[in-house]
Structure formats: structure tokens, C-alpha cells
Amino acid sequence: MYEELATRGMHIPVIFITGNPCAQRPPGSQAMQPIAFFPKPFPIEKLLDCIKTVLERRH
């Protein structure tokens, strides 16, 4: 989905979240430059901090 948005010129901040705790970054995600990558489980505070940082950068 992110690749499709990027090809349409929609460059928005993206945070990848996966249910596979052993997962690495998705193939090609380096080229896509996601804001963050969180394998579950993760502390919700990390996600909230990430979102806050992204919002602060945009304003």
C-alpha cells in the first residue's frame, strides 16, 4: 500500500507495525523510508512518542 501511495506522489509519514516479533523491516522498506518500524509487542509509549515527534515536525 505504501508503495502505491508513493508512486502517486503521496509522501506521508508511515509507521510499520507487525505482529511477527521476529520480523525485520519489510523488503524494500529502506527505500520507502518509513518513520518507524515496530514489531509487536512493543510499549505503546514508543508508538505515541513516535507519532508526537512526527506531528511536531509537520507544524
mmCIF file of the C-alpha atoms, coordinates in Angstrom:
data_MODEL
# 
_entry.id   MODEL 
# 
loop_
_atom_site.group_PDB 
_atom_site.id 
_atom_site.type_symbol 
_atom_site.label_atom_id 
_atom_site.label_alt_id 
_atom_site.label_comp_id 
_atom_site.label_asym_id 
_atom_site.label_entity_id 
_atom_site.label_seq_id 
_atom_site.pdbx_PDB_ins_code 
_atom_site.Cartn_x 
_atom_site.Cartn_y 
_atom_site.Cartn_z 
_atom_site.occupancy 
_atom_site.B_iso_or_equiv 
_atom_site.pdbx_formal_charge 
_atom_site.auth_seq_id 
_atom_site.auth_comp_id 
_atom_site.auth_asym_id 
_atom_site.auth_atom_id 
_atom_site.pdbx_PDB_model_num 
ATOM 1  C CA . MET A 1 1  ? 0.000  0.000   0.000  1.00 0.00 ? 1  MET A CA 1 
ATOM 2  C CA . TYR A 1 2  ? 2.796  2.402   0.904  1.00 0.00 ? 2  TYR A CA 1 
ATOM 3  C CA . GLU A 1 3  ? 4.491  1.806   -2.444 1.00 0.00 ? 3  GLU A CA 1 
ATOM 4  C CA . GLU A 1 4  ? 1.245  2.653   -4.226 1.00 0.00 ? 4  GLU A CA 1 
ATOM 5  C CA . LEU A 1 5  ? 0.866  5.898   -2.292 1.00 0.00 ? 5  LEU A CA 1 
ATOM 6  C CA . ALA A 1 6  ? 4.468  6.841   -3.065 1.00 0.00 ? 6  ALA A CA 1 
ATOM 7  C CA . THR A 1 7  ? 4.033  6.164   -6.792 1.00 0.00 ? 7  THR A CA 1 
ATOM 8  C CA . ARG A 1 8  ? 1.059  8.521   -6.731 1.00 0.00 ? 8  ARG A CA 1 
ATOM 9  C CA . GLY A 1 9  ? 3.215  11.236  -5.176 1.00 0.00 ? 9  GLY A CA 1 
ATOM 10 C CA . MET A 1 10 ? 1.622  10.971  -1.747 1.00 0.00 ? 10 MET A CA 1 
ATOM 11 C CA . HIS A 1 11 ? 4.609  11.115  0.572  1.00 0.00 ? 11 HIS A CA 1 
ATOM 12 C CA . ILE A 1 12 ? 3.129  10.767  4.031  1.00 0.00 ? 12 ILE A CA 1 
ATOM 13 C CA . PRO A 1 13 ? 4.735  9.608   7.279  1.00 0.00 ? 13 PRO A CA 1 
ATOM 14 C CA . VAL A 1 14 ? 4.368  5.840   7.680  1.00 0.00 ? 14 VAL A CA 1 
ATOM 15 C CA . ILE A 1 15 ? 4.874  3.660   10.730 1.00 0.00 ? 15 ILE A CA 1 
ATOM 16 C CA . PHE A 1 16 ? 5.112  -0.074  10.083 1.00 0.00 ? 16 PHE A CA 1 
ATOM 17 C CA . ILE A 1 17 ? 3.668  -2.355  12.791 1.00 0.00 ? 17 ILE A CA 1 
ATOM 18 C CA . THR A 1 18 ? 3.959  -6.135  12.513 1.00 0.00 ? 18 THR A CA 1 
ATOM 19 C CA . GLY A 1 19 ? 2.538  -8.986  14.550 1.00 0.00 ? 19 GLY A CA 1 
ATOM 20 C CA . ASN A 1 20 ? 5.638  -11.078 13.925 1.00 0.00 ? 20 ASN A CA 1 
ATOM 21 C CA . PRO A 1 21 ? 8.067  -10.338 16.787 1.00 0.00 ? 21 PRO A CA 1 
ATOM 22 C CA . CYS A 1 22 ? 10.941 -11.866 14.785 1.00 0.00 ? 22 CYS A CA 1 
ATOM 23 C CA . ALA A 1 23 ? 10.274 -9.770  11.693 1.00 0.00 ? 23 ALA A CA 1 
ATOM 24 C CA . GLN A 1 24 ? 12.818 -7.426  10.266 1.00 0.00 ? 24 GLN A CA 1 
ATOM 25 C CA . ARG A 1 25 ? 11.968 -4.392  8.204  1.00 0.00 ? 25 ARG A CA 1 
ATOM 26 C CA . PRO A 1 26 ? 9.788  -5.334  5.234  1.00 0.00 ? 26 PRO A CA 1 
ATOM 27 C CA . PRO A 1 27 ? 11.675 -5.854  1.965  1.00 0.00 ? 27 PRO A CA 1 
ATOM 28 C CA . GLY A 1 28 ? 12.149 -2.522  0.270  1.00 0.00 ? 28 GLY A CA 1 
ATOM 29 C CA . SER A 1 29 ? 11.156 -0.502  3.329  1.00 0.00 ? 29 SER A CA 1 
ATOM 30 C CA . GLN A 1 30 ? 14.580 1.155   3.430  1.00 0.00 ? 30 GLN A CA 1 
ATOM 31 C CA . ALA A 1 31 ? 13.881 2.703   0.037  1.00 0.00 ? 31 ALA A CA 1 
ATOM 32 C CA . MET A 1 32 ? 10.438 3.763   1.254  1.00 0.00 ? 32 MET A CA 1 
ATOM 33 C CA . GLN A 1 33 ? 11.876 5.484   4.326  1.00 0.00 ? 33 GLN A CA 1 
ATOM 34 C CA . PRO A 1 34 ? 9.250  4.638   6.947  1.00 0.00 ? 34 PRO A CA 1 
ATOM 35 C CA . ILE A 1 35 ? 9.242  6.834   10.038 1.00 0.00 ? 35 ILE A CA 1 
ATOM 36 C CA . ALA A 1 36 ? 9.495  3.785   12.307 1.00 0.00 ? 36 ALA A CA 1 
ATOM 37 C CA . PHE A 1 37 ? 9.130  0.014   12.432 1.00 0.00 ? 37 PHE A CA 1 
ATOM 38 C CA . PHE A 1 38 ? 7.605  -1.676  15.489 1.00 0.00 ? 38 PHE A CA 1 
ATOM 39 C CA . PRO A 1 39 ? 7.408  -5.465  15.851 1.00 0.00 ? 39 PRO A CA 1 
ATOM 40 C CA . LYS A 1 40 ? 4.741  -6.472  18.392 1.00 0.00 ? 40 LYS A CA 1 
ATOM 41 C CA . PRO A 1 41 ? 4.747  -6.482  21.299 1.00 0.00 ? 41 PRO A CA 1 
ATOM 42 C CA . PHE A 1 42 ? 6.099  -3.018  21.947 1.00 0.00 ? 42 PHE A CA 1 
ATOM 43 C CA . PRO A 1 43 ? 5.394  -0.408  24.615 1.00 0.00 ? 43 PRO A CA 1 
ATOM 44 C CA . ILE A 1 44 ? 2.537  1.827   23.493 1.00 0.00 ? 44 ILE A CA 1 
ATOM 45 C CA . GLU A 1 45 ? 4.546  4.781   24.768 1.00 0.00 ? 45 GLU A CA 1 
ATOM 46 C CA . LYS A 1 46 ? 7.096  4.201   21.988 1.00 0.00 ? 46 LYS A CA 1 
ATOM 47 C CA . LEU A 1 47 ? 4.368  4.469   19.354 1.00 0.00 ? 47 LEU A CA 1 
ATOM 48 C CA . LEU A 1 48 ? 2.846  7.545   20.972 1.00 0.00 ? 48 LEU A CA 1 
ATOM 49 C CA . ASP A 1 49 ? 6.258  9.223   21.201 1.00 0.00 ? 49 ASP A CA 1 
ATOM 50 C CA . CYS A 1 50 ? 6.882  8.467   17.543 1.00 0.00 ? 50 CYS A CA 1 
ATOM 51 C CA . ILE A 1 51 ? 3.526  9.935   16.494 1.00 0.00 ? 51 ILE A CA 1 
ATOM 52 C CA . LYS A 1 52 ? 4.107  13.017  18.638 1.00 0.00 ? 52 LYS A CA 1 
ATOM 53 C CA . THR A 1 53 ? 7.531  13.566  17.072 1.00 0.00 ? 53 THR A CA 1 
ATOM 54 C CA . VAL A 1 54 ? 6.116  13.280  13.552 1.00 0.00 ? 54 VAL A CA 1 
ATOM 55 C CA . LEU A 1 55 ? 3.321  15.730  14.308 1.00 0.00 ? 55 LEU A CA 1 
ATOM 56 C CA . GLU A 1 56 ? 5.738  18.228  15.847 1.00 0.00 ? 56 GLU A CA 1 
ATOM 57 C CA . ARG A 1 57 ? 7.936  18.104  12.730 1.00 0.00 ? 57 ARG A CA 1 
ATOM 58 C CA . ARG A 1 58 ? 4.980  18.825  10.465 1.00 0.00 ? 58 ARG A CA 1 
ATOM 59 C CA . HIS A 1 59 ? 3.959  22.017  12.278 1.00 0.00 ? 59 HIS A CA 1 
# 
